[in-house]
């Protein structure tokens, strides 16, 4: 699917504030609201817009500890995925190259909850070792950079 500059502008605007009204988006990209609606439906249909969601303040919800947990495994990542998926504290799970097999982004209420999570992870058959790094402060947290290629039309 080819995207033009207006598609990229819509995606970027929605990443900054997904609650924008069609009328506001249409003014931003100089299209009729019906055209913006059609474009958004197309972007969703082809999977570029994967879901509509909100970003919450995790500490305000009692999840004050953010950490990254590296896993060394003796089993393929695909065999661990189901067990990891069952753990709600895991926000992201990535298969990685290098000494680690997987990298997890996790959020928990406290360091004692992080210890419990670490013990739970090590109890999964195939998890050989974990390495945890606690985030002290997030310096940059932004959406995917959306830039049209030089050949994008309009």
MDTraj code that builds the backbone (N, CA, C; nanometers):
import mdtraj as md
import numpy as np

residues = "UNK UNK UNK UNK UNK UNK UNK UNK UNK UNK UNK UNK UNK UNK UNK UNK UNK UNK UNK UNK UNK UNK UNK UNK UNK UNK UNK UNK UNK UNK UNK UNK UNK UNK UNK UNK UNK UNK UNK UNK UNK UNK UNK UNK UNK UNK UNK UNK UNK UNK UNK UNK UNK UNK UNK UNK UNK UNK UNK UNK UNK UNK UNK UNK UNK UNK UNK UNK UNK UNK UNK UNK UNK UNK UNK UNK UNK UNK UNK UNK UNK UNK UNK UNK UNK UNK UNK UNK UNK UNK UNK UNK UNK UNK UNK UNK UNK UNK UNK UNK UNK UNK UNK UNK UNK UNK UNK UNK UNK UNK UNK UNK UNK UNK UNK UNK UNK UNK UNK UNK UNK UNK UNK UNK UNK UNK UNK UNK UNK UNK UNK UNK UNK UNK UNK UNK UNK UNK UNK UNK UNK UNK UNK UNK UNK UNK UNK UNK UNK UNK UNK UNK UNK UNK".split()
xyz = np.array([
    [0.0840, -0.1180, 0.0000],
    [0.0000, 0.0000, 0.0000],
    [0.0887, 0.1245, 0.0000],
    [0.0577, 0.2186, -0.0867],
    [0.1361, 0.3412, -0.0884],
    [0.0653, 0.4480, -0.0057],
    [0.1437, 0.5185, 0.0716],
    [0.0921, 0.6263, 0.1557],
    [0.1405, 0.7585, 0.1001],
    [0.0572, 0.8605, 0.1118],
    [0.1003, 0.9930, 0.0704],
    [0.1255, 1.0790, 0.1943],
    [0.1645, 1.2025, 0.1711],
    [0.1991, 1.2914, 0.2822],
    [0.0805, 1.3157, 0.3752],
    [-0.0383, 1.3151, 0.3211],
    [-0.1567, 1.3371, 0.4052],
    [-0.1794, 1.2176, 0.4986],
    [-0.1546, 1.0957, 0.4496],
    [-0.1651, 0.9773, 0.5358],
    [-0.0652, 0.9875, 0.6508],
    [0.0597, 1.0237, 0.6183],
    [0.1619, 1.0364, 0.7219],
    [0.1237, 1.1450, 0.8223],
    [0.0688, 1.2557, 0.7738],
    [0.0277, 1.3643, 0.8624],
    [-0.0852, 1.3197, 0.9549],
    [-0.1794, 1.2431, 0.9016],
    [-0.2885, 1.1916, 0.9851],
    [-0.2354, 1.0990, 1.0932],
    [-0.1463, 1.0083, 1.0559],
    [-0.0904, 0.9136, 1.1525],
    [-0.0168, 0.9892, 1.2632],
    [0.0640, 1.0857, 1.2238],
    [0.1395, 1.1623, 1.3234],
    [0.0461, 1.2405, 1.4156],
    [-0.0563, 1.3024, 1.3597],
    [-0.1516, 1.3785, 1.4411],
    [-0.2238, 1.2885, 1.5405],
    [-0.2615, 1.1698, 1.4967],
    [-0.3310, 1.0770, 1.5863],
    [-0.2391, 1.0216, 1.6930],
    [-0.1114, 1.0022, 1.6612],
    [-0.0174, 0.9553, 1.7627],
    [-0.0006, 1.0596, 1.8728],
    [-0.0092, 1.1858, 1.8374],
    [0.0040, 1.2917, 1.9374],
    [-0.1232, 1.3052, 2.0211],
    [-0.2390, 1.2849, 1.9567],
    [-0.3663, 1.2975, 2.0271],
    [-0.4729, 1.2234, 1.9479],
    [-0.4990, 1.0995, 1.9869],
    [-0.5933, 1.0151, 1.9127],
    [-0.7387, 1.0557, 1.9327],
    [-0.7637, 1.1508, 2.0202],
    [-0.9026, 1.1919, 2.0413],
    [-0.9416, 1.3117, 1.9555],
    [-0.8569, 1.3489, 1.8628],
    [-0.8909, 1.4616, 1.7734],
    [-1.0169, 1.4288, 1.6928],
    [-1.0979, 1.5289, 1.6732],
    [-1.2199, 1.5124, 1.5945],
    [-1.1854, 1.5095, 1.4459],
    [-1.2713, 1.4441, 1.3679],
    [-1.2512, 1.4389, 1.2221],
    [-1.2376, 1.5790, 1.1632],
    [-1.3180, 1.6725, 1.2133],
    [-1.3143, 1.8091, 1.1614],
    [-1.1779, 1.8719, 1.1840],
    [-1.1188, 1.8471, 1.3015],
    [-0.9872, 1.9030, 1.3315],
    [-0.8806, 1.8386, 1.2430],
    [-0.8893, 1.7083, 1.2265],
    [-0.7945, 1.6378, 1.1398],
    [-0.8077, 1.6856, 0.9957],
    [-0.9306, 1.7059, 0.9514],
    [-0.9516, 1.7485, 0.8125],
    [-0.8909, 1.8863, 0.7874],
    [-0.8988, 1.9757, 0.8860],
    [-0.8356, 2.1075, 0.8719],
    [-0.6830, 2.0939, 0.8659],
    [-0.6297, 2.0011, 0.9426],
    [-0.4838, 1.9838, 0.9470],
    [-0.4274, 1.9350, 0.8139],
    [-0.5025, 1.8477, 0.7455],
    [-0.4512, 1.7893, 0.6204],
    [-0.5217, 1.8428, 0.4962],
    [-0.6094, 1.9386, 0.5158],
    [-0.6784, 2.0052, 0.4044],
    [-0.7589, 1.9064, 0.3195],
    [-0.8398, 1.8244, 0.3876],
    [-0.9311, 1.7312, 0.3213],
    [-1.0670, 1.7402, 0.3883],
    [-1.1691, 1.6954, 0.3196],
    [-1.3025, 1.6900, 0.3779],
    [-1.3057, 1.5838, 0.4881],
    [-1.3871, 1.6041, 0.5921],
    [-1.3968, 1.5042, 0.6980],
    [-1.4296, 1.3642, 0.6459],
    [-1.5121, 1.3552, 0.5415],
    [-1.5450, 1.2227, 0.4867],
    [-1.4210, 1.1567, 0.4254],
    [-1.3343, 1.2352, 0.3629],
    [-1.2099, 1.1812, 0.3059],
    [-1.1153, 1.1353, 0.4158],
    [-1.1088, 1.2119, 0.5249],
    [-1.0248, 1.1727, 0.6383],
    [-1.0768, 1.0421, 0.6972],
    [-1.2082, 1.0327, 0.7114],
    [-1.2695, 0.9105, 0.7640],
    [-1.2360, 0.7904, 0.6756],
    [-1.2466, 0.8065, 0.5461],
    [-1.2145, 0.6983, 0.4519],
    [-1.0676, 0.6578, 0.4637],
    [-0.9784, 0.7563, 0.4754],
    [-0.8363, 0.7261, 0.4886],
    [-0.8081, 0.6494, 0.6185],
    [-0.8694, 0.6935, 0.7264],
    [-0.8469, 0.6259, 0.8547],
    [-0.8975, 0.4818, 0.8506],
    [-1.0117, 0.4606, 0.7887],
    [-1.0636, 0.3241, 0.7745],
    [-0.9683, 0.2384, 0.6905],
    [-0.9139, 0.2960, 0.5838],
    [-0.8196, 0.2230, 0.4982],
    [-0.6926, 0.1901, 0.5756],
    [-0.6400, 0.2872, 0.6510],
    [-0.5193, 0.2636, 0.7306],
    [-0.5420, 0.1547, 0.8357],
    [-0.6610, 0.1489, 0.8886],
    [-0.6952, 0.0447, 0.9853],
    [-0.7122, -0.0904, 0.9153],
    [-0.7788, -0.0893, 0.8031],
    [-0.8063, -0.2129, 0.7288],
    [-0.6774, -0.2825, 0.6846],
    [-0.5775, -0.2058, 0.6415],
    [-0.4520, -0.2656, 0.5949],
    [-0.3536, -0.2908, 0.7087],
    [-0.3897, -0.2517, 0.8314],
    [-0.3076, -0.2847, 0.9474],
    [-0.2016, -0.1835, 0.9852],
    [-0.2025, -0.0666, 0.9240],
    [-0.1069, 0.0365, 0.9650],
    [-0.1500, 0.0947, 1.0991],
    [-0.2771, 0.1249, 1.1132],
    [-0.3324, 0.1579, 1.2452],
    [-0.3808, 0.0253, 1.3023],
    [-0.3111, -0.0220, 1.4055],
    [-0.3413, -0.1544, 1.4604],
    [-0.4494, -0.1515, 1.5668],
    [-0.4576, -0.0423, 1.6409],
    [-0.5635, -0.0319, 1.7410],
    [-0.5723, 0.1117, 1.7883],
    [-0.6863, 0.1448, 1.8446],
    [-0.7079, 0.2765, 1.9028],
    [-0.7010, 0.2560, 2.0533],
    [-0.6158, 0.3330, 2.1194],
    [-0.5937, 0.3099, 2.2611],
    [-0.5630, 0.4413, 2.3314],
    [-0.5402, 0.4326, 2.4606],
    [-0.5003, 0.5489, 2.5389],
    [-0.3696, 0.5173, 2.6102],
    [-0.2999, 0.6194, 2.6512],
    [-0.1782, 0.6045, 2.7288],
    [-0.2115, 0.6473, 2.8712],
    [-0.1821, 0.5616, 2.9679],
    [-0.2165, 0.5927, 3.1061],
    [-0.0915, 0.6200, 3.1885],
    [-0.1105, 0.6847, 3.3007],
    [-0.0024, 0.7108, 3.3958],
    [0.0072, 0.5901, 3.4881],
    [0.1018, 0.4999, 3.4602],
    [0.1145, 0.3743, 3.5345],
    [0.1334, 0.3958, 3.6845],
    [0.2209, 0.4878, 3.7282],
    [0.2333, 0.5072, 3.8735],
    [0.1020, 0.5501, 3.9404],
    [0.0205, 0.6284, 3.8700],
    [-0.1080, 0.6703, 3.9263],
    [-0.2022, 0.5513, 3.9440],
    [-0.1755, 0.4432, 3.8693],
    [-0.2562, 0.3213, 3.8819],
    [-0.1920, 0.2206, 3.9775],
    [-0.0874, 0.2637, 4.0477],
    [-0.0227, 0.1760, 4.1451],
    [0.0882, 0.0902, 4.0878],
    [0.1320, 0.1188, 3.9661],
    [0.2396, 0.0423, 3.9030],
    [0.3631, 0.1310, 3.8919],
    [0.4278, 0.1535, 4.0060],
    [0.5360, 0.2498, 4.0146],
    [0.6733, 0.2009, 3.9742],
    [0.6881, 0.0708, 3.9487],
    [0.8198, 0.0179, 3.9132],
    [0.8169, -0.0320, 3.7687],
    [0.9013, 0.0281, 3.6860],
    [0.9198, -0.0136, 3.5471],
    [1.0570, -0.0782, 3.5389],
    [1.0644, -0.1937, 3.4761],
    [1.1931, -0.2625, 3.4644],
    [1.2010, -0.3359, 3.3318],
    [1.3234, -0.3654, 3.2929],
    [1.3504, -0.4498, 3.1775],
    [1.4160, -0.5763, 3.2296],
    [1.3633, -0.6891, 3.1855],
    [1.4145, -0.8179, 3.2311],
    [1.4645, -0.8948, 3.1099],
    [1.5933, -0.9254, 3.1125],
    [1.6512, -1.0086, 3.0085],
    [1.6435, -1.1535, 3.0504],
    [1.6135, -1.2410, 2.9562],
    [1.6017, -1.3840, 2.9845],
    [1.7029, -1.4604, 2.8997],
    [1.7753, -1.5482, 2.9658],
    [1.8566, -1.6482, 2.8951],
    [1.7773, -1.7771, 2.9027],
    [1.7574, -1.8398, 2.7887],
    [1.6713, -1.9576, 2.7841],
    [1.7410, -2.0745, 2.7167],
    [1.6976, -2.1938, 2.7574],
    [1.7467, -2.3162, 2.6938],
    [1.6460, -2.3695, 2.5940],
    [1.5299, -2.3056, 2.5864],
    [1.4254, -2.3435, 2.4908],
    [1.4077, -2.2304, 2.3905],
    [1.3537, -2.2600, 2.2739],
    [1.3236, -2.1536, 2.1772],
    [1.2212, -2.0550, 2.2353],
    [1.2339, -1.9299, 2.1964],
    [1.1431, -1.8251, 2.2447],
    [0.9969, -1.8613, 2.2208],
    [0.9696, -1.9219, 2.1066],
    [0.8309, -1.9571, 2.0739],
    [0.7711, -2.0537, 2.1760],
    [0.8555, -2.1337, 2.2403],
    [0.8057, -2.2272, 2.3414],
    [0.7829, -2.1595, 2.4762],
    [0.8392, -2.0431, 2.4971],
    [0.8210, -1.9696, 2.6222],
    [0.7081, -1.8668, 2.6137],
    [0.6710, -1.8303, 2.4934],
    [0.5767, -1.7201, 2.4722],
    [0.4437, -1.7401, 2.5444],
    [0.3895, -1.8595, 2.5421],
    [0.2587, -1.8836, 2.6059],
    [0.2662, -1.8595, 2.7567],
    [0.3692, -1.9109, 2.8210],
    [0.3847, -1.8924, 2.9657],
    [0.4048, -1.7451, 2.9993],
    [0.4806, -1.6745, 2.9169],
    [0.5044, -1.5329, 2.9411],
    [0.3784, -1.4505, 2.9168],
    [0.3030, -1.4880, 2.8166],
    [0.1787, -1.4152, 2.7844],
    [0.0796, -1.4190, 2.9008],
    [0.0869, -1.5218, 2.9820],
    [-0.0056, -1.5376, 3.0947],
    [0.0291, -1.4470, 3.2129],
    [0.1386, -1.3731, 3.2057],
    [0.1814, -1.2866, 3.3160],
    [0.1441, -1.1421, 3.2831],
    [0.0425, -1.0871, 3.3502],
    [-0.0060, -0.9524, 3.3175],
    [0.0973, -0.8411, 3.3338],
    [0.1956, -0.8581, 3.4197],
    [0.2952, -0.7530, 3.4429],
    [0.3852, -0.7311, 3.3220],
    [0.3878, -0.8255, 3.2296],
    [0.4723, -0.8114, 3.1107],
    [0.3982, -0.7281, 3.0065],
    [0.4519, -0.6087, 2.9790],
    [0.3924, -0.5204, 2.8787],
    [0.4411, -0.5547, 2.7385],
    [0.5688, -0.5877, 2.7275],
    [0.6279, -0.6205, 2.5974],
    [0.7222, -0.7381, 2.6149],
    [0.7326, -0.8187, 2.5108],
    [0.8240, -0.9325, 2.5100],
    [0.8865, -0.9396, 2.3716],
    [1.0192, -0.9353, 2.3676],
    [1.0906, -0.9331, 2.2406],
    [1.1932, -1.0454, 2.2364],
    [1.1984, -1.1194, 2.1279],
    [1.3088, -1.2118, 2.1022],
    [1.4245, -1.1250, 2.0552],
    [1.5434, -1.1491, 2.1096],
    [1.6573, -1.0637, 2.0776],
    [1.7786, -1.1476, 2.0388],
    [1.8699, -1.0848, 1.9683],
    [1.9957, -1.1489, 1.9315],
    [2.0999, -1.1169, 2.0377],
    [2.1965, -1.2039, 2.0534],
    [2.3025, -1.1810, 2.1510],
    [2.2986, -1.2855, 2.2608],
    [2.3564, -1.2521, 2.3752],
    [2.3619, -1.3472, 2.4862],
    [2.2247, -1.3759, 2.5453],
    [2.1373, -1.2767, 2.5432],
    [2.0012, -1.2959, 2.5935],
    [1.9131, -1.3551, 2.4841],
    [1.8097, -1.4263, 2.5259],
    [1.7128, -1.4818, 2.4319],
    [1.5936, -1.3890, 2.4136],
    [1.5527, -1.3262, 2.5251],
    [1.4342, -1.2411, 2.5228],
    [1.4568, -1.1198, 2.6118],
    [1.3844, -1.0117, 2.5800],
    [1.3855, -0.8922, 2.6634],
    [1.2400, -0.8572, 2.6941],
    [1.2103, -0.8394, 2.8218],
    [1.0758, -0.8076, 2.8664],
    [1.0711, -0.6664, 2.9225],
    [0.9640, -0.5966, 2.8947],
    [0.9347, -0.4703, 2.9609],
    [0.8228, -0.5015, 3.0591],
    [0.8466, -0.4748, 3.1886],
    [0.7484, -0.5111, 3.2907],
    [0.7154, -0.3919, 3.3793],
    [0.5958, -0.3932, 3.4351],
    [0.5532, -0.2914, 3.5330],
    [0.4889, -0.3632, 3.6500],
    [0.5326, -0.3246, 3.7684],
    [0.4788, -0.3825, 3.8914],
    [0.4631, -0.2718, 3.9951],
    [0.3994, -0.3059, 4.1056],
    [0.3712, -0.2066, 4.2088],
    [0.4927, -0.1717, 4.2932],
    [0.5822, -0.2673, 4.3144],
    [0.6916, -0.2453, 4.4087],
    [0.8104, -0.3346, 4.3740],
    [0.9216, -0.3096, 4.4412],
    [1.0377, -0.3948, 4.4185],
    [1.0132, -0.5358, 4.4717],
    [0.9322, -0.5492, 4.5760],
    [0.9005, -0.6846, 4.6233],
    [0.8155, -0.7585, 4.5192],
    [0.7280, -0.6869, 4.4499],
    [0.6505, -0.7486, 4.3418],
    [0.7428, -0.7851, 4.2255],
    [0.8460, -0.7048, 4.2032],
    [0.9432, -0.7356, 4.0985],
    [1.0213, -0.8620, 4.1347],
    [1.0559, -0.8776, 4.2600],
    [1.1236, -0.9994, 4.3050],
    [1.0340, -1.1214, 4.2828],
    [0.9062, -1.1099, 4.3173],
    [0.8110, -1.2202, 4.2946],
    [0.8019, -1.2542, 4.1458],
    [0.7973, -1.1506, 4.0622],
    [0.7912, -1.1721, 3.9178],
    [0.9173, -1.2430, 3.8689],
    [1.0310, -1.1996, 3.9172],
    [1.1579, -1.2609, 3.8783],
    [1.1606, -1.4095, 3.9171],
    [1.1141, -1.4405, 4.0350],
    [1.1080, -1.5805, 4.0790],
    [1.0103, -1.6606, 3.9935],
    [0.8988, -1.5984, 3.9589],
    [0.8008, -1.6660, 3.8721],
    [0.8599, -1.6947, 3.7346],
    [0.9343, -1.5976, 3.6826],
    [0.9972, -1.6172, 3.5517],
    [1.0986, -1.7317, 3.5558],
    [1.1804, -1.7351, 3.6601],
    [1.2828, -1.8394, 3.6699],
    [1.2225, -1.9773, 3.6922],
    [1.0981, -1.9838, 3.7350],
    [1.0306, -2.1123, 3.7548],
    [0.9746, -2.1692, 3.6240],
    [0.9733, -2.0890, 3.5173],
    [0.9233, -2.1363, 3.3886],
    [1.0263, -2.2316, 3.3292],
    [0.9855, -2.3529, 3.2938],
    [1.0807, -2.4471, 3.2325],
    [1.1423, -2.3882, 3.1064],
    [1.2743, -2.3907, 3.1008],
    [1.3454, -2.3354, 2.9869],
    [1.4086, -2.2004, 3.0154],
    [1.3638, -2.1311, 3.1213],
    [1.4264, -2.0046, 3.1603],
    [1.5456, -2.0393, 3.2480],
    [1.6629, -2.0101, 3.1963],
    [1.7877, -2.0450, 3.2644],
    [1.8298, -1.9372, 3.3632],
    [1.8138, -1.8086, 3.3221],
    [1.8610, -1.6978, 3.4047],
    [1.7853, -1.5715, 3.3665],
    [1.7720, -1.4793, 3.4618],
    [1.7139, -1.3480, 3.4326],
    [1.8120, -1.2398, 3.4757],
    [1.8076, -1.1281, 3.4062],
    [1.8855, -1.0082, 3.4410],
    [1.7887, -0.8909, 3.4409],
    [1.7763, -0.8234, 3.5551],
    [1.6784, -0.7168, 3.5690],
    [1.7453, -0.5811, 3.5820],
    [1.6913, -0.4849, 3.5082],
    [1.7341, -0.3459, 3.5178],
    [1.6113, -0.2626, 3.5517],
    [1.6179, -0.1911, 3.6632],
    [1.5064, -0.1062, 3.7056],
    [1.5243, 0.0328, 3.6442],
    [1.4168, 0.0864, 3.5895],
    [1.4180, 0.2201, 3.5301],
    [1.4026, 0.3228, 3.6424],
    [1.4964, 0.4157, 3.6500],
    [1.4877, 0.5221, 3.7501],
    [1.4016, 0.6374, 3.6999],
    [1.4186, 0.6720, 3.5724],
    [1.3408, 0.7800, 3.5114],
    [1.3415, 0.7600, 3.3612],
    [1.2275, 0.7747, 3.2993],
    [1.2188, 0.7669, 3.1536],
    [1.2511, 0.9048, 3.0975],
    [1.3542, 0.9111, 3.0153],
    [1.3985, 1.0387, 2.9591],
    [1.3238, 1.0736, 2.8302],
    [1.2959, 0.9735, 2.7475],
    [1.2260, 0.9952, 2.6206],
    [1.1235, 0.8835, 2.6049],
    [1.0014, 0.9206, 2.5736],
    [0.8953, 0.8237, 2.5484],
    [0.8062, 0.8833, 2.4407],
    [0.8269, 0.8398, 2.3190],
    [0.7519, 0.8988, 2.2083],
    [0.7013, 0.7902, 2.1150],
    [0.6035, 0.8252, 2.0336],
    [0.5511, 0.7272, 1.9378],
    [0.6496, 0.7029, 1.8237],
    [0.6192, 0.6048, 1.7424],
    [0.7007, 0.5729, 1.6256],
    [0.7139, 0.6979, 1.5390],
    [0.8353, 0.7279, 1.4963],
    [0.8583, 0.8437, 1.4099],
    [0.7960, 0.8172, 1.2735],
    [0.7069, 0.9038, 1.2343],
    [0.6353, 0.8875, 1.1073],
    [0.6817, 0.9965, 1.0122],
    [0.7584, 0.9557, 0.9142],
    [0.8079, 1.0492, 0.8133],
    [0.7810, 0.9915, 0.6754],
    [0.7215, 1.0701, 0.5868],
    [0.6970, 1.0194, 0.4515],
    [0.8284, 1.0035, 0.3770],
    [0.8389, 0.9001, 0.2951],
    [0.9579, 0.8881, 0.2106],
    [0.9620, 1.0026, 0.1112],
    [1.0777, 1.0324, 0.0617],
    [1.0928, 1.1447, -0.0316],
    [1.0057, 1.1299, -0.1547],
    [0.9708, 1.0064, -0.1894],
    [0.8901, 0.9854, -0.3094],
    [0.7398, 0.9937, -0.2841],
    [0.6966, 1.0170, -0.1580],
    [0.5530, 1.0242, -0.1293],
    [0.4911, 1.1422, -0.2037],
    [0.3773, 1.1166, -0.2640],
    [0.3112, 1.2227, -0.3416],
    [0.2221, 1.3066, -0.2529],
    [0.1885, 1.4243, -0.3008],
    [0.1007, 1.5192, -0.2320],
    [0.1466, 1.5431, -0.0918],
])
top = md.Topology()
chain = top.add_chain()
for i, resn in enumerate(residues, 1):
    res = top.add_residue(resn, chain, resSeq=i)
    for name in ("N", "CA", "C"):
        top.add_atom(name, md.element.get_by_symbol(name[0]), res)
traj = md.Trajectory(xyz[None], top)
